[in-house]
Amino acid sequence: MYTARWHEPFPTPVRPPAYPAIPNDATAVIHARSEAEHATIVKDFTSYEAAERAVAKFIREAVDEIWYCDLCHATTYYTNVTAKQLMDHLTTNCGGLHPSELISLPTEMIGYYSEADGIPEYINMMEDAQRKLARANLPMSDDQLVAIASTAVLASNHFPRPTDEWEARPRAEKTWAEWKLHYRATHLARKRQLLASGKTPTAFGAANAATAAFVAPMESDITPKTMAKLDGYLDNLAAAATTEKNNTHPTHQK
């Protein structure tokens, strides 16, 4: 990625000397400038070393030791093994995912929507799966992502109006980039609605019933006892309205 961005490999810095090489006949200004430049180089290298140790530690903890144990030294263990050495070793010795391991992934992606905590996570899950398929030489196009994601949202009935708006778009505007923009905004709007109504936004899978109730409450959610109370309230309101109408009618006013 660094090479793709900067068009050249990352220049691994060399540990600077303890003190800069300054000619004996250098003026005070040159002395000060050289020392300041050296101090900056030392500071940069210290930052690089800290990042290097952290990245190497992260790789060792994230990857099973069986994949890099060949680099272990009998005395220093992994102390002198850099992150770049670890990555080079893993790249050379780990062939990546085999197509047989991912043959069922497109099918699994259909169920991602019910597992995600929201649209942003769903997008990340879909794109992560797309990258895995690409590494295994089983590429999935953005159009396929749009088809899977649009079908999942449509079947969920979570966002009726935004989904109608999406379906009404011209085919040329139904790209993966546009899908992400459209449904991220929809996700935020839904989240605000739920918070404003006193509800806590939850995962799609756990919130199917809650979301459906939020969009269109079902009559079965109201108990018979509550229904009886509501009927009584409505009868009282109707009686009060009738009485008020009779009292204000012109014949009564006479």
Secondary structure by P-SEA (a helix, b strand, c coil): cccccccccccccccccccccccccccaaaaaaaaaaaaaaaaaaaaaaaaaaaaaaaaaaaccccccccccccccccccccaaaaaaaaaacccccccccccaaaaaaaacccccccaaaaaaaaaaaaaaaaaacccccaaaaaaaaaaaaaaacccaaaaaaaaacccccccaaaaaaaaaaaaaaaaaaaaaaccccccccccaaaaaaaaccccccccaaaaaaaaaaaaaaaaaaaaaaaaacccccc
